[in-house]
């Protein structure tokens, strides 16, 4: 049932074999044996696509429910040391580098039975097709019908610039005054446009765009451009706070705030919550209150 469900989720025998770390021949033979046992055809394959038969669709829905119930029962009776399996997580690079990786040894010590694969990216990941179990992302998921988001923390945006930029261009004193300055643009992969700057004015959200002469699509490059005096930047507090403390960046308009941004572990709504993902979610919630006092801890 698990193999069959994974094939349907990723829409490919080959991708299912890769995500389950099984030979392709095993995947094919298992489905043939399953169909022979049931006496019906579950999947229809052509050179271009894979689809469920009516019987296959009915069987798939029951498989998901049964697998979820089994997982829940096993999670209840197994201790932490019994949690085993493979787990693939995609993380924002800056978050992984600054916080997750420095603490990952604690996760391995707590869950020695989990084989963990970490991939680092800012792009939008198709969890089902790419065989990713969960992701850590900032912001509210665009499609709340397909993803479950468990909030683990939140952060604030910080506007800042290098002392050299402010010496040359002056310091903006109002939100409207930002339009007379240059900003470093950050290109969002999901929209193909640069990020707007959001503010809360009398409880209402306002978004503005500032002239941009340079645009990047990498967080490290974005902060570096700010450090080099190429424009104003607006970045997560956890990214720029060390540079502000060192005097390499200066905060601007400290009284102007934008809406706090949730940080969440997200996983597909259509997939049962495995004990490996559950363990990672709980561990993630436990490390963020420790690593930075600037984070606001949220209840899931």
C-alpha positions as CSV (number, residue, x, y, z in Angstrom):
1,X,0.0,0.0,0.0
2,X,2.8,2.4,0.9
3,X,4.6,1.8,-2.5
4,X,1.3,2.1,-4.4
5,X,0.4,5.4,-2.6
6,X,3.9,6.9,-3.3
7,X,3.6,6.1,-7.0
8,X,0.3,7.9,-7.2
9,X,1.6,10.9,-5.2
10,X,4.7,11.4,-7.4
11,X,3.0,10.2,-10.6
12,X,6.0,8.1,-11.6
13,X,7.3,4.6,-10.9
14,X,10.9,5.9,-11.3
15,X,10.4,8.8,-8.9
16,X,8.7,6.5,-6.4
17,X,11.7,4.1,-6.5
18,X,14.1,7.0,-5.9
19,X,12.1,8.5,-3.0
20,X,11.7,5.1,-1.3
21,X,15.4,4.1,-2.1
22,X,14.2,0.9,-3.7
23,X,15.1,-0.7,-7.1
24,X,12.8,0.1,-9.9
25,X,12.2,-3.6,-10.5
26,X,10.9,-4.0,-6.9
27,X,8.4,-1.1,-7.5
28,X,7.1,-2.7,-10.7
29,X,6.9,-6.2,-9.3
30,X,5.1,-5.0,-6.2
31,X,2.4,-3.3,-8.2
32,X,2.0,-6.4,-10.5
33,X,1.6,-8.6,-7.4
34,X,-0.8,-6.2,-5.8
35,X,-3.0,-6.1,-8.9
36,X,-2.9,-9.9,-9.2
37,X,-3.9,-10.2,-5.5
38,X,-6.8,-7.8,-5.9
39,X,-7.8,-9.1,-9.4
40,X,-8.1,-5.6,-10.8
41,X,-6.0,-3.1,-12.6
42,X,-5.1,-0.1,-10.4
43,X,-2.9,2.0,-12.7
44,X,-3.0,2.8,-16.4
45,X,0.4,3.7,-17.9
46,X,1.3,5.2,-21.3
47,X,4.6,6.7,-22.5
48,X,3.5,10.1,-21.4
49,X,1.3,9.8,-18.3
50,X,0.2,7.7,-15.4
51,X,-3.5,7.6,-14.3
52,X,-5.7,5.7,-11.8
53,X,-8.4,3.4,-12.9
54,X,-11.8,3.8,-11.1
55,X,-10.9,0.8,-8.9
56,X,-7.4,2.3,-8.4
57,X,-8.8,5.7,-7.3
58,X,-11.1,4.0,-4.8
59,X,-8.3,1.8,-3.4
60,X,-5.9,4.8,-3.2
61,X,-8.3,6.8,-0.9
62,X,-8.7,3.8,1.5
63,X,-4.9,3.3,1.4
64,X,-4.3,6.8,2.6
65,X,-6.7,6.4,5.4
66,X,-5.3,3.0,6.5
67,X,-1.7,4.1,6.3
68,X,-2.5,7.2,8.4
69,X,-4.2,5.1,11.1
70,X,-1.3,2.7,11.2
71,X,1.2,5.6,11.5
72,X,-0.8,7.2,14.3
73,X,-1.0,3.9,16.3
74,X,2.8,3.2,15.8
75,X,3.6,6.8,16.9
76,X,1.7,6.3,20.1
77,X,3.4,3.1,21.1
78,X,6.9,3.8,20.0
79,X,9.4,5.8,22.0
80,X,11.7,8.5,20.5
81,X,14.5,6.0,20.1
82,X,12.2,3.8,18.0
83,X,11.4,6.5,15.4
84,X,13.0,5.3,12.2
85,X,12.9,6.1,8.5
86,X,14.1,8.4,5.8
87,X,13.3,12.1,6.0
88,X,13.9,14.7,3.3
89,X,13.6,18.4,4.3
90,X,14.0,21.5,2.1
91,X,15.1,24.7,4.0
92,X,15.7,28.3,3.3
93,X,19.6,28.5,2.9
94,X,20.1,31.4,5.3
95,X,18.0,29.7,8.0
96,X,19.8,26.4,7.5
97,X,23.2,27.9,7.7
98,X,22.6,30.2,10.7
99,X,20.3,28.0,12.9
100,X,19.4,24.5,11.7
101,X,22.8,23.1,10.8
102,X,24.6,24.4,13.9
103,X,22.0,22.5,16.0
104,X,21.5,19.4,13.8
105,X,23.7,17.2,15.9
106,X,21.1,17.5,18.6
107,X,18.4,16.1,16.2
108,X,20.7,13.2,15.2
109,X,21.4,12.4,18.9
110,X,17.7,12.5,19.7
111,X,16.5,10.5,16.7
112,X,19.4,8.2,15.6
113,X,17.0,6.0,13.6
114,X,16.2,8.8,11.1
115,X,18.2,9.1,7.9
116,X,18.0,12.8,7.1
117,X,18.5,14.5,3.8
118,X,18.6,18.3,3.8
119,X,18.3,20.4,0.6
120,X,18.7,24.2,0.6
121,X,16.7,26.4,-1.6
122,X,14.6,29.5,-1.8
123,X,12.5,28.3,-4.7
124,X,9.0,27.0,-4.6
125,X,9.2,23.2,-4.1
126,X,6.6,20.7,-5.3
127,X,6.8,18.4,-2.3
128,X,4.8,15.5,-3.9
129,X,6.6,15.4,-7.2
130,X,10.0,15.9,-5.8
131,X,9.6,13.5,-2.9
132,X,10.2,16.1,-0.2
133,X,8.6,15.3,3.1
134,X,8.5,18.8,4.5
135,X,9.9,22.3,4.1
136,X,10.8,25.2,6.4
137,X,9.5,28.4,4.9
138,X,8.7,32.0,5.9
139,X,5.3,33.5,5.2
140,X,1.8,32.2,4.8
141,X,1.5,29.4,2.2
142,X,0.0,30.6,-1.1
143,X,-2.1,27.4,-1.4
144,X,-3.5,26.5,2.0
145,X,-5.6,23.8,0.5
146,X,-2.6,21.6,-0.4
147,X,-0.2,22.3,2.5
148,X,-0.4,22.1,6.2
149,X,1.7,24.8,7.9
150,X,2.8,24.3,11.5
151,X,4.0,27.6,12.9
152,X,7.2,27.4,14.9
153,X,8.3,31.0,15.2
154,X,8.0,34.5,13.6
155,X,10.3,37.3,12.8
156,X,10.1,41.0,11.9
157,X,11.5,42.8,8.9
158,X,14.3,45.2,9.6
159,X,15.1,48.1,7.2
160,X,18.7,49.1,7.1
161,X,21.6,50.5,5.1
162,X,25.3,50.8,5.3
163,X,26.9,53.9,6.9
164,X,28.5,54.7,3.5
165,X,25.2,54.8,1.7
166,X,23.6,57.0,4.4
167,X,26.6,59.3,4.3
168,X,26.2,59.8,0.6
169,X,22.4,59.8,0.2
170,X,21.1,60.8,3.7
171,X,18.8,58.9,6.0
172,X,15.1,58.6,5.1
173,X,12.9,60.1,7.9
174,X,9.4,58.9,6.7
175,X,7.9,56.0,4.8
176,X,7.1,58.3,1.9
177,X,10.7,59.5,1.9
178,X,11.8,56.0,1.0
179,X,10.8,56.7,-2.6
180,X,13.6,59.2,-2.9
181,X,16.2,56.5,-2.3
182,X,17.5,53.4,-4.0
183,X,16.8,49.9,-2.8
184,X,18.4,46.6,-3.5
185,X,15.7,44.5,-5.2
186,X,15.0,40.9,-4.2
187,X,13.5,38.7,-6.9
188,X,10.8,36.3,-5.8
189,X,10.9,33.0,-7.7
190,X,7.2,32.3,-7.4
191,X,6.1,35.6,-8.9
192,X,9.1,36.7,-11.1
193,X,8.8,40.1,-9.5
194,X,10.8,41.9,-6.8
195,X,9.5,42.0,-3.3
196,X,7.4,44.9,-2.1
197,X,8.0,46.6,1.3
198,X,5.0,46.2,3.6
199,X,4.1,48.5,6.5
200,X,1.4,48.7,9.1
201,X,-0.1,52.2,9.2
202,X,-2.9,52.6,11.7
203,X,-3.5,48.9,11.6
204,X,-3.8,48.8,7.8
205,X,-1.3,47.1,5.5
206,X,0.4,49.3,2.9
207,X,2.9,48.1,0.3
208,X,5.3,50.4,-1.6
209,X,8.0,50.0,-4.2
210,X,11.3,51.8,-4.0
211,X,13.5,52.5,-7.1
212,X,15.9,49.6,-7.7
213,X,19.2,49.7,-9.7
214,X,20.3,46.2,-8.8
215,X,18.2,43.1,-8.3
216,X,19.3,39.7,-6.9
217,X,17.6,36.4,-6.1
218,X,19.9,35.1,-3.3
219,X,19.6,36.1,0.4
220,X,23.4,36.3,1.0
221,X,23.9,38.4,-2.1
222,X,21.0,40.7,-1.0
223,X,22.6,41.4,2.4
224,X,26.1,41.8,0.8
225,X,24.7,44.4,-1.6
226,X,23.4,46.3,1.5
227,X,26.8,46.0,3.2
228,X,28.5,47.4,0.1
229,X,26.3,50.5,0.1
230,X,24.4,49.6,-3.1
231,X,21.0,50.5,-1.6
232,X,18.5,50.2,1.2
233,X,17.6,46.6,2.2
234,X,14.7,45.1,4.2
235,X,15.6,41.7,5.6
236,X,14.7,39.3,8.3
237,X,15.9,40.5,11.7
238,X,17.9,37.3,12.3
239,X,19.9,38.0,9.1
240,X,21.0,41.6,9.7
241,X,21.1,41.9,13.5
242,X,24.8,40.7,13.7
243,X,25.8,43.3,11.1
244,X,23.9,46.1,13.0
245,X,25.6,45.2,16.2
246,X,29.0,45.3,14.4
247,X,28.2,48.7,13.0
248,X,28.3,47.5,9.4
249,X,24.6,48.3,8.9
250,X,22.4,51.0,10.4
251,X,18.7,50.5,11.1
252,X,16.5,53.1,9.5
253,X,12.9,54.1,10.4
254,X,13.0,51.9,13.6
255,X,9.5,53.1,14.6
256,X,7.9,51.8,11.3
257,X,7.0,48.2,11.4
258,X,5.5,45.7,9.0
259,X,3.4,42.6,9.8
260,X,5.4,39.8,11.6
261,X,6.2,36.9,9.3
262,X,5.4,33.4,10.4
263,X,8.1,30.7,10.1
264,X,6.5,27.3,9.5
265,X,7.2,23.7,8.8
266,X,5.0,22.7,5.9
267,X,4.0,19.3,4.6
268,X,1.4,18.0,2.1
269,X,-2.2,17.9,3.3
270,X,-2.9,14.8,1.2
271,X,-0.1,12.8,2.9
272,X,-0.4,11.3,6.4
273,X,1.9,12.9,9.0
274,X,4.7,10.4,9.4
275,X,6.5,9.9,12.7
276,X,9.7,11.2,11.1
277,X,8.0,14.5,10.1
278,X,6.3,14.7,13.5
279,X,9.7,14.3,15.2
280,X,11.2,17.0,13.0
281,X,8.4,19.5,13.7
282,X,8.7,19.0,17.4
283,X,12.4,19.4,17.4
284,X,12.2,22.5,15.2
285,X,9.8,24.1,17.7
286,X,12.2,23.3,20.5
287,X,15.3,25.0,19.0
288,X,14.0,28.4,17.9
289,X,13.3,29.8,21.4
290,X,16.9,29.0,22.3
291,X,18.8,30.3,19.3
292,X,17.6,33.9,19.2
293,X,15.8,36.2,21.6
294,X,14.5,38.1,18.6
295,X,12.2,35.4,17.6
296,X,8.6,35.3,18.8
297,X,7.6,31.7,19.7
298,X,4.1,30.6,18.4
299,X,1.9,27.8,19.4
300,X,1.0,25.3,16.7
